Amino acid sequence: MFSLFKKKNPIDKMYKRYEALMAESHKLSTSNRSASDAKAKEADDLLKEIEVLEKAEK
C-alpha cells in the first residue's frame, strides 16, 4: 500500500518508456515501415542510455 507514494527510479521510468516505444514500433510495422523504424531507433537509443546509467550506478 505504501509503495503508492514511492518515487520511481529514473531508470524504471526509462524502461517503461522503452517498452512503450517498442510497442508503438510493433504496431506501426504493419502500416508504416519507416515510422516503425524511427520508433525502433529511438527505443534503441534509449536502451543505450539506460545501459550507461546502470553502469554508472554500479
C-alpha positions as CSV (number, residue, x, y, z in Angstrom):
1,M,0.0,0.0,0.0
2,F,2.8,2.4,0.8
3,S,4.5,1.7,-2.5
4,L,1.9,4.0,-4.0
5,F,3.8,7.0,-2.6
6,K,7.3,5.9,-3.5
7,K,9.1,7.8,-6.2
8,K,10.1,5.7,-9.2
9,N,13.7,5.2,-10.1
10,P,14.6,7.2,-13.2
11,I,15.8,4.0,-14.8
12,D,12.4,2.4,-14.2
13,K,10.7,5.3,-15.9
14,M,13.1,4.9,-18.9
15,Y,12.3,1.2,-19.1
16,K,8.6,2.0,-19.2
17,R,9.2,4.5,-22.0
18,Y,11.3,1.9,-23.8
19,E,8.5,-0.7,-23.6
20,A,6.0,1.9,-24.9
21,L,8.2,2.8,-27.9
22,M,8.7,-0.8,-28.8
23,A,5.0,-1.5,-28.6
24,E,4.3,1.5,-30.8
25,S,7.0,0.4,-33.3
26,H,5.5,-3.0,-33.5
27,K,2.0,-1.5,-34.1
28,L,3.3,0.7,-36.8
29,S,5.2,-2.1,-38.5
30,T,2.1,-3.3,-40.3
31,S,1.2,0.1,-41.8
32,N,4.2,2.4,-42.0
33,R,7.6,0.8,-42.1
34,S,9.7,4.0,-42.0
35,A,7.8,5.3,-38.9
36,S,8.3,1.9,-37.3
37,D,12.0,2.0,-37.9
38,A,12.2,5.5,-36.5
39,K,10.5,4.4,-33.3
40,A,12.7,1.3,-33.0
41,K,15.8,3.6,-33.4
42,E,14.5,5.9,-30.7
43,A,13.9,2.9,-28.4
44,D,17.4,1.6,-29.2
45,D,19.0,4.9,-28.3
46,L,17.0,5.0,-25.1
47,L,18.2,1.5,-24.2
48,K,21.8,2.5,-24.7
49,E,21.3,5.5,-22.4
50,I,19.8,3.1,-19.8
51,E,22.8,0.8,-20.0
52,V,25.2,3.8,-19.5
53,L,23.2,4.9,-16.4
54,E,23.2,1.4,-15.0
55,K,27.0,1.1,-15.4
56,A,27.4,4.5,-13.7
57,E,25.3,3.3,-10.7
58,K,27.5,0.3,-10.0
